[in-house]
Amino acid sequence: MQITETVNDTLRREFRITVGASDLDAKLLSRLEGMKDQVQLKGFRPGKVPVAHLRKTFGKSMMGEIVQEAVAEYSQKAVDERSLRPAMSPQIKLESEVEQVIAGTQDLIFTMGIDLMPDFKLAEPSTISLIRPQTDVSDDDVLESLKRLASQQRTYEPKGDGAEAQDGDQLVIDFVGKIDGIPFEGGTADNAELVIGSGSFIPGFEDQLKGVKAGDAKVVAVQFPAEYPSANLAGKYADFDVTVKEVRRGIEAEVDETLATKLGLDSLDKLRDAARMQLANQFTQASRAHLKRALLDALDSAHSFDLPSGMVEAEFRQIWAQVEKDVKSGELAEEDKTKSEDELKAEFRSIAERRVRLGLVLSEFGRVNNVQITQEELNRAVVMQARQYPGQEQRIIEIYRNNPDALAQLRAPIFEDKVVDFLCGQVKITDKQVSREDLFKDPDDLAKILKAS
């Protein structure tokens, strides 16, 4: 085995690592010898299977495992021998032909690149002062919430012959969708219920049905959104032959005991309590989000150090891919549409640098303060993810159990939140009452309000 350092920069190391074919073969023989007395194969007495036969039967799959283990082992050895502190997982690139390495005819040669944690001094949390916006739940807030619940429980009744459909009315319709005059799969339905103004159909579909009456036939012309989930329909123009069978008016549910019972609660008072608690949770989450943003801004301002270029580039590529997607779909923010590509790249690279800087700062705070994620917390996160896919919960759980990268993606935000919670217990926080409207404003807008008050 030979480890050669090829790049030695301040925050970057690269290595070329060679593991001889004979070393790999020795590992394989050792493993085969170890399993010889345990394997039972047809035609051989227990413990009497020749190693040569085992090599022929299991050698290829075993050597594949040995190669993977060797890459991990010697990559870690290069790090440990030099007491390096990786900032992220190493980047591995095989130079050998995998099939020849597994066949034992070529040495295992691979390169490893690794970004290192920069040396920097953490800011003292006690020197950071933050304002936490808070809002109490009012009786008016509760009543408004109950009215929204009631509106969701509305029922519908026929408006009568000759009544025209308006916003909020429900239509019962049959329709056949066609592209270039040919019906397409999934574009036909009978007795479909559509509430005008609900936004549940393709943009433009509902607006064209305002004013229709029971018995009307109408052709509705629309264009599927460019980001429509079905690729064969995305961006296409279509005509829908619509037959209106019934026009119904909505009947609002009253905020009363009947509504509470319908929603599974014993009384209107308990429904009010539940609504108040839900609103309090929403306000608390919004308050915490603003506090976290203020903390991250303060940490970003308090730390300045060189960043691992590989981490910044990886973060920038991820951000820029989303920007290109937004440009293609026409969803780029209005303030960005007039900027040149160079201006946008400079702006989003700055965002990438901020994210990397804050990630390293939070990671270091977590390390020095021994912030840990428990298995229970990780299991709870997996279950929450699984619940988003009713009927497939067990399959989702198995995916996370068998995929370390997927688990790592769940672990990262849990760790970040725990470090943030820890730091919020160390910094100076001043609570300030704000209106409900201000609490749910953009963080930058609320920050200006808090600073001015």
QUICOR-V949095 format. One line per field, one symbol per residue. ss: DSSP state (h for helix, s for strand, l for the rest). phi: phi as a letter, one per 40 degrees, with the letter a starting at -180 (. if undefined). burial: I if it has 9 or more other ideal C-beta (glycine too) atoms within 8 Angstrom, else O. A space follows every 50 residues. Layout:
BEGIN
ss = ???
phi = ???
burial = ???
END
This chain:
BEGIN
ss = lssssssssllsssssssslhhhhhhhhhhhhhhhhllllllllllllll hhhhhhhhhhhhhhhhhhhhhhhhhhhhhhhllllsllllsssslllhhh hhhllllsssssssssllllllllhhhlssssssllllhhhhhhhhhhhh hhllsssslllllllllllssssssssssllsssssssssssssslllll llllllhhhlllllllssssssslllllllllllllssssssssssssss slllllhhhhhhlllllhhhhhhhhhhhhhhhhhhhhhhhhhhhhhhhhh hhllllllhhhhhhhhhhhhhhhhhhhhhllllhhhllllhhhhhhhhhh hhhhhhhhhhhhhhhhhhllllllhhhhhhhhhhhhllllllhhhhhhhh hllhhhhhhhhhhhhhhhhhhhhhlllssssssllhhhhlllhhhhhhhh hhl
phi = .bbbcbbbbdbabbbbbbbcdccccccccccccccdcbcbbdgbcdgbcc cccccccbdccccdccccccdccccccccccbfcbccaccbbbccccdcc cccgbaccbabbbacbcccaccccdcccbbbbcbbccccccccccccccc ccbcbbbdchcgcccbdgcbbbbbabcbbfgbdbcgbbabfcbbccgcgc bddgccdcbcgcbdgcbacbbbbcdccddcccbdgccabbcbbccabbcc bccccacccdcccgbcaccccccccccccccccccccccccccccccccc ccbaacbcccccccccdccccccccccccgbcddcccccccccccccccc ccccccdcccccccdcccbfcbbcccccccccccccccbdgbdcccccdc cbbdcccccccdcccdcccccccccbccbbcbcbcdccdbcddcccdccc ccc
burial = OOIOOOOOOOIIIIIIIIIIIOIIIOIIIOIIOOIIOOOOOOOIOOOOIO IOIIIOOIIOOIIIOIIOOIIOOIIOIIIOOOOIOIIIOIOIOOOIOOOI IIIIOIIIIIIIIIIIIIOIOIIOOOOIOIIIIIIOIOOOIIIOIIIOII IOIIOOOOOOOOIIIOOOIIIIIIIIIIIOOOOIOOIOOOOIOIIIOOOO OIOIIIOIIIOIIIOOOIOIOIIIIIOIOOOOIIOIOIIIIIIIIOIIII OOIOIOOOIIIOIOIOOIOIIIOIIIOIIIOOIOOIIOIIIIIIIIIIII OOIOOOIIIIIIOIIIOOIIOOIOOIOOOOOIOOOIOOOOOOOIIOIIIO IIIIIIIIIIIIIIIIOOOOIOIOOOIIOOIIIOIIOOIOOOIOOIIOII OOOOOIIOOIIOOIIIOIIIOIIIOOIOIOOIOIOIOIIOIOIOOIIOII OOO
END
